[in-house]
């Protein structure tokens, strides 16, 4: 991650090994602040209130949170309570459950006195693996973008939704990893950035990190994407995923499904970039089986921004007595997905396609 010319990850352990530090994403793009998390409750709150967000980053943060909890109490009972607390913080992203299961299974075989150190080591490994996975996604996506650019012989026009870049992962990103790889390789491109209501992760996060890296981009209202596709101004769409079924259905930030419909209607390729921990091999039907997180209505009723004095301020945009529904995600059926970009390569959005890359999950 490039911030002011300095390399950052989104999460890292403190030298003393008794806390972690994260970028507080609630304050971006107007303030860049680092927050220290030292307890289970602090980590759970950071995940729930979206101090950290994005499926891969949530998983890594939860792993560190479990390690911090075990430093206080490493009993079986405390371990299960910590898992339950962290799992409840964000129920949709499967990486959270995957990371907690991985750390729990590793430490349960150990004596309580050994568990905290082992969990800490596992969390660091999960974070390092995420960086490597996302770098590989970028390289596989780079091949796709290079092929598309060579066919068009002009700068690529890419549309993305929400934030699936550095800030959604430990580093590199998922949907934006191919964009950064292509930009660094000298491929001319421009990114249409959906604002992504109601939390505006596109406007506040994606636009910020693209700007930090020097990638040409334009912020657009969520409803503009279809119009741009109708007029040939989008060459391909790349989004991330919070959970993908073994049959290729993709659960991502609310509004992704509408972009997929518009892309399908206008013959615009629609790709999903995802690390393998985001694949839920236990479910087949995304619409029926993926729990959709319902968040506070205040995210719809209020917006946060910077006032003329440079202070962050929250204002209400709806009448005082208006109710609001705030579902965080929707499911895009596999039939609308042109392909999946993973750390092992690209494949069709289908069970057969995924099993070609991940045959160990065939049974």
Secondary structure, 3 states (H helix, E strand, C coil): CEECCEECCCEEECCCCCCEEEECCCCCCCCCCEEEECCHHHHHHHHHCCCCCCHHHHHHHHHHHHHHHHHHCCCHHHHHHHHHHHHHHCCCCHHHHHHHHHHHHHHHCCCHHHHHHHHHHHHHHHHHHHHHHHHHHHHHHHHHHHHHHHHHCCCEEEEECCCCCHHHCCCCCCCCHHHHHHHHCCCCEEEEEECCCCCCHHHHHHHHHHHHHCCCEEEECHHHHHHHHHCCCCCEEEECCCEEECCCCEEEECCHHHHHHHHHHCCCEEEEECCHHHEECCCCCHHHHCCCCECCCHHHHEEEEECCCCCEEEEECCCCCCCCCCECEEEECHHHCCEEEECCEEECCCHHHHHHHCHHHCC
